[in-house]
Amino acid sequence: MTDLPIERRDIEGLGGLPIAVHIVGEGRDLLLIHGYFSNAFTNWVRYGHAARLVEAGFRVIMPDLRGHGESGKPQDAAAYPRDALTDDNLAVVEQMGLKDYDLGGYSLGARTTSRMLARGATPRRVIMAGMGLDGLIRTIGNVGYYTNVLKNLGTFERGTSEWMTEAFLRTTKGDPVAMLHILGTFADTPLETIKAVEQPAAVICGADDRDNGNAQDLAETLPHGRYYEIPGNHMAAVTKKELGQAMVDFLTG
């Protein structure tokens, strides 16, 4: 399912940084944002989720976050101000002329989705995958963990969480300097803002995933939230066909 005819466009993100946008399919627009250390291909194409959504009648729009994938990866910390990822993805919406669209993301992509809503994005429906309530309202939660990994690469015992995180970074050919700066872009979404989300929202999370807090709490906090449990922990759930199927079920139900 990785041989999709994917179109590549570049848009101008915050400060003019080139943001690579990957587009596949025809139909209703769905903007999907990948997670930290990942990229559009790894998150959405490699395991068949994009293909499943295309089959369901969507044009899937998949940007690479700044510092990730084929987007710009400046080494200067000044290129990663607070909420920069939100600025970039609001620019995707504007420059691609998206009007009637759906919006979602996995992990950091879900957090970016919440920030876009907080700053005025108006999708019809919302997907927050690999995300719990704490991961939106207290983004400082995992910063220490990732800082430790990025500053001590090559020192972790095989099989540990840190070793697996580093292995994923190597798999996606992530830039450690850019990844460290990305931590400075994290911005909390106030609880009251989450409680005011008007859109129908799917919260999709692995049964063993607590990396970003409790996903059921997030679904219950969102006024029109619906919880979908899929197999796996935070790193494994994104590889499961159930992720793409839950997205299709929500968007077409």
Buried (B, 14 or more C-beta within 10 A) or exposed (E): BEEBEBEEBBBEBBBEBBBBBBBBBEEBBBBBBBBBBBBBBBBBBBBBBBBBBBEBBBBBBBBBBBBBBBBBBBEEEEBBBEBBBBBBBBBBBEBBEBEEBBBBBBBBBBBBBBBBBBBEBBBEBBBBBBBBBBBBBBBEBBEEEBEEBBEEEEEBEEEEBBBBBBEBBEEBEBBBBBBBBBBBBBBBBEEEBBEEBEBBBBBBBBEEBBBBBBBBBBBEBBEEBBBBBBBBBBBEBBBBBBBBBBBBBBBEE
